[in-house]
């Protein structure tokens, strides 16, 4: 039986950790995922969209993110 790492959970935690680390905690301090240091920021769009729809992170009108 093969082991598959929980990629969505790892990615979720990585995004949240990076946004916190760079101070993206409000709309005024929001950062793009690339600015936050997230590797391949557009690679897992569904995970990012799920974080937004569940209210874990927020997206500004100009495409920046914050917690």
N, C-alpha and C positions, 0 to 999 in steps of 0.2 A: 504494500500500500504506500502510495507516494504522499509526502508531506508538502502541503502548499502553504507558504507563509501568509499570514493575514494582511495582504497588501493594503486593502482599504483602511484598516486600523492603523497600520504603520504610517501610511500617507496622511491620514487625519491628524495623528499626533504630531507628525513632522510639521505640517502646516500651522497648527495651533502654536507649537513651540517656537517656530521661527517668527510668527507674527508678534508673539509676546516679547521675544528677545529684542526685536527691533523697535519696540514701543508703539506698535500699531494698535492702539486701544480706543481710538475714537475716529470719527470721520475726518477730523483735522490732521491726525497723525497717520492716516491710512497709507499703506504701501502697496505697490504691485507685488505679485508673488515673486517676481524676479528680484526686485529691490529687497525683499525679505530674505533672499538667499536660498530660495527653493529651487532645487535642480529640476529641470524639465517642467516648468510651471504650467504648461498647457497639456502635459501628457496624461493627466488623469482628470479630465474636465468633469466627469460624472461625480467623482468624489468631492470635488470643490463645490459643484452644484448642490450636492446632498448636504454639505456643511452649511451652505447658505439657507437652503429651505428648512433645515432643522433649527436655524437660529444660532448655530455655534459661531459662525463668522458672518460678516456683513460686507456687501459690495457697494461701493460708491457709484455714482452715475458715470464717472470717468474710468471705471475699471480697477480701482484700488480696493484693498481689503483691510478689515480691522476686526478685532475681537469685540 
